[in-house]
């Protein structure tokens, strides 16, 4: 087989380009005038905190809107009130915040109220003024219950695809809680940001969040991140743990939003990474039919197609579906590294009755991404006597390299509203990972001639004849309640969680790999006979119970308290004849306080503890098991929502410590023995802002100062060393603007700057400084409504061209050590998109 260099492809490019050309020409012929949203009237409100029915009556009198809801729906509920100048919709949203109710406009003058469990109250539409008196219009109409789409999903589609600003997030409290009421930093990347930046991988979306750094190369197979200086290897999907991202990278084709909770989250999620939770929220079925398709093509023979379809399956809209599909065929700037992908994600929602909803979701993903193992420091950030190493250099096996992995997920989410104030939710997901083929060579050391690279090899699923299987089970059951006690409003959460992470017995082998001349590589040589064999087998079972209360001591003073107890059993088989196991328990608390001197501003402080068991096969000289790693964070900050929630900001200061880290034994470290004396500390200041300043103008920006270092270790040479690849400063700014009128109506422009100061390649070995860099991106957009009756039956055509790294900045985006594994960031690329919405 002949080599296919980077930048060339055997893919049928002319055929794809002809299809794109036809779509573009058709859209230009069929194009109509873009629609424009008209601004809503604003009112001056002064409605104090009071029983909800009285607050709604005052609201209706102020706005002349007809409110329709069931008798008794507002009983026992209080509204926090609203004060200031707002549109009627913004004021109603504030009145209903925290009440367990939501709303929907039936027409310009009629609003229906509904429980936040997904049931919909459909009103009797009032006749015109000529047929009904004003007194009749002021009365509450008798409603008819009809099951409808989940309120949360409607809100996500309407808000996440139109604005960069998110007002609620579920990750911090496992309930839909206003961000302003959470005493911890939580950031949300909406679908609009993902789409406008063309962020296919998580790292591309999370780069907009302060204090988040990718811990894997962009051309790599999997995802891992540094948050506030510490690694986050495990992601969550719709609130359920999903460790598969460290094995197969997540794609954004079916994602609705990304939520990042900063700091330990064991109080709700049990054993978890100390620096935070990254929760991806997937798209859900919708009641209104919606269909879209996107075709993308770009640099390095990048071709990608996305399909999204959703709607009802019956006339009563009690059975809803959604299916997302993606196919990608792409090379990269690194020789022999491809980024091929296929995935499909179907989902089905059954609105069983007005109080009960069941959603079943599944996904199958398969990636073909040969390894990219980086290049040496000499020739990249350090001088090499032979010159600079090219950015496209690959140090693996060339065409012989194999990395083929698949992921299958299936699960459900069942919610039942017991009454207006109490609900129960049960969710479960099963995930299976398949390492179908793994044949890889990775670098060890660079010879004194600074060009000969020694390597080692690994083989799983090829000559070893074994497939790598890993299974994940996760389920939780939550009970939520909303009630008044001693004159204070309470939102209670109680839950239980079970999980398992099991790796089937899989045999692999270590193999010899030939040396590679990095300046004149010969990829015809492959791995030779095995030097050793190894067994992959493990099992982890965990159970946790948790309790949380969000209490409104005063209307502007809220207290959040919670605690969780965890039990974790681990077993590992290093060989067929040995077994190591452990049993760990942990109690993880969280306390927080939010004070709102004025409604748009929240001052908060919190203290939280984290829990993460150490592996049972770590070797302790005294034969005892190691204690779990613990983490502690103190945080305080200010959150604000200004200009009718068009601008959201968070300013946070934190102090985060990891304890009980394993370090080499002072005398027996050479034999693999460890002691538990390590400690690392991260502290800093973070600022995040999202804004939708006017119709068509959105901004997202961030800044982080991070001071992360080793504070305790047996090796005195490591004390006070900065943690690897954590820059002192990171700043980002991205903005888009779409013209709303005139000859440029429908056009849009976007651009962003992403800057990082220097970092430390590794705390081990020789200290190598990785230079900082500034990357500039840009984009052009063109959106047009299509004329009704066109033969495609499409409603809108969308076109975009995204430019990444416009000035072709050469930089190192991450490292695995200080000698042989440095990873170049992507050079200048261009990506074009043509899409249709139906």
C-alpha positions, 0 to 999 in steps of 0.5 A: 500500500502506498503512503498517502501524504498529509494534504492528499486523499483518495476520497472522491473530492470532485463528487462531493464538491459537485454536490456542494455546488448544487446546494449553493446554487439552489440556495442562491436561486431560492433565497428570500429575505431573512426574517427579523425578530421585533423587540418586545415592549418593556414595562416597569415592574415592582412586584414584591415577594408574595404568594404566587397567585397574587404575584401573577394577578399583579403581573396580568394587570400590568401587561394585559396578558391572559394567564391560563392555568389549572385551579390549585396549580399555584397553591402553596407556591411563592414568587420571589417577585420582580423589580425593574424594567423588563419585557413581559416574558423576562418578568414572567420568567423571574416571577416563576423562578424557583416555583416549579412552574414554567410558561408557554405563549399560545399567542400574543395575548395568551400565556399558559402555565405548566409544571416543569415535569413536561406536562402542558396546559393548553388554554381555550384561546379567547375570541376577538375583542368584538366577540368577548368583553374585557371582563371575560378576557381578564378571567382565568380560562378553564384549561385542558390537559394535553401532554407536550414536550419537556419544558426544559428541552424547549427552553434549551432549544430556544435559548441555547441555539440563539444566545451565548448566555445561559441562566440555568444549569443542572450540574451544580445541584442535579436540579435546574437551578438558576446560576445566580443561586449556585455558590460555586463557579459554573460555566455553560457553553451553549449550542450557539457557541459550538455551532458558530465556532465549528467546535467538533471536539470538546477541547474546541468548545471548552477553550472558551472557559477560564482555567480549562486547558486541553491535556491531549493533542487536538489530533488525538483519539481521546479527551482529557483536560486540566481544570484549575491546574488538575486533570479531569479525565472523566466526563459526565453525560446528562448527569451520569458518569461517562469515563469513556471519553478518555478512551474515545473522544466525544464529538459535538454532533448531538450535544446541546450544551457543555456545563463546567462545574469548578472544584470538587463535586463529590458531594453529588457525584461521589469519587471524581476528579478534584478540580471539577465536573464537565457534563455534556448535555445531549439533544432531546426529542422535540414536539415541533418538527425540525430537520437540518443537514450540514455538509462541511469540507476544509483543509487536509481533506476534511469532509463531514456531514451532519443530520439532525431530525426531530418531531412527533410520531403521533397526532397527540404528540405524546411520542417524540423522536430525535436522531442525529447522524455524523460521518467524517473522513479527514486527514490531518497536518500530521503524516498518516494521522486520519480522523475518520468517524461515524456515529448515530444517536437516536432518542425517543421520548414517551409522555406517558401522562401529564406527570410522567415522561420516559426518554430512551437514548442510544448512541454508536460511535466508531473512530479510526484515528492512528496514534499521534505520539508527538515529537522530541523537545530538541527541534521544537522548543529547544535547538537541535543540531540538525534543525527544526522538526517539521510540524507534520512529522509522525513518530509512530508506525506510519501506515502500519499504525492501528487505532480503531475504537468503538463505543455503544451507549444505551440508557433511559431517563424516567421522571414522575411528578408526584404532585406540584412540589415533589418529583422522582427521577430515575436514570440509567446508562450502560456503555461498552467500549471496544478497543478493536485494534491497537498497534502502536509505537511510542518514543522513548529517548533521543540519541546523542546525534539528536535525530535517532529516536528509540521507540517501544511498541504495544499490541492489543487485538492484533497478533495477541488475538484479544479485544479490549472490552470495558463496561460501564454501568451507572444509575441514580434515583433522585427525589426532589421537593419544594416546600416552606418550613419555618417561613423559609423556602426549601428545595430538597434533593435526596438520592442514591447512585450505583455504578460499575466500571469493569474491564474484561480480561484482555491480553496484550504484548509489549513489542520491539520497535525499530529506531526512527530517524526523525529527519529522514523517517523510514516507515517500512519497518514495523514491530518485531516479536513480543518482549513481554505480555500483560493482562488488562482486567479490573472491576470497580463497584461503587454506591453512594447516598446524598442529601442536599438542601437549597434554603432561602433564609431571606428572599436575597440570602440563600444557603446550600448544604449537602453531604454524600457517603460513598463506598467503593470496591476495587479489584485489579489483576496485574497478572493471571495469578495475582489479585489486588483489591480494596474497599474505601469509604468517604464522606464529602460535604459542601456548604455555600452561601449566596447573598444578593444585595440587588437582584442582578448581583450575587455574592457567594462563598463556598467550601467543598471536599472531594474524594478519589480512591487510589488504585489497589495495586499501588505498592505500599512498603508496610503492606497496607492499602493507601487512603483515598485522595482527598481535596478541599476547595475554598471559593468566593466570588461575584456573579451578575446578570445585567441588561435584562439577563443579556450579560452574565459574568462570574468573578471567582477566587479559589484555593484548591488542595489535593492531599494523600498523593502517592510519591516514590518511597525514599529508600524503595522507590526504585522497586516501585514502592510508594508512600502517601505524603504528596500534596499539590495546591492550586489557587487563582482568579478567574473571570468569565463573561457571556453577552448577547448585547443586541440582536445578532451580537454575541460575546464570550470571553474569559481570563484565568490566573492559575498558580499551581504547584507541588507543596509536599513531596519526598523528592525535595527537587519537586517542591514548589515546581509548577504543575505541567502545562498550566500557564499562569495566564490564559485569556480568550475572547470570541464574538460574532455579529449578524447584520439585521437590516440593510444590504448586508442583512443575513451576513455575519462576521466573527473572530476570536483571540486565544492567548496562553503564557508559557508553561512547564512541560513536566515536573519530572526530569529536566525543566523545559519551558513551553513558550506561550502563544496567541492564536487568532480565529475568524469566521464569515456567515450567511443565513437566508430564509428560502421562499415558501414552496421551493422544491427542496421544501427547506426554510433556511440556508446557512453558509459559513467559512471558519478560519483557524489560526489565521496567522499560522502560529506555530505552537506546542498545545500540550506535552506528555513529558519533558523530552520526547512527546511534544505536540504541535497545535494545528496550523492555519486551516479553512473550513466551509459549511453549507447547511439547510434547515427544514 
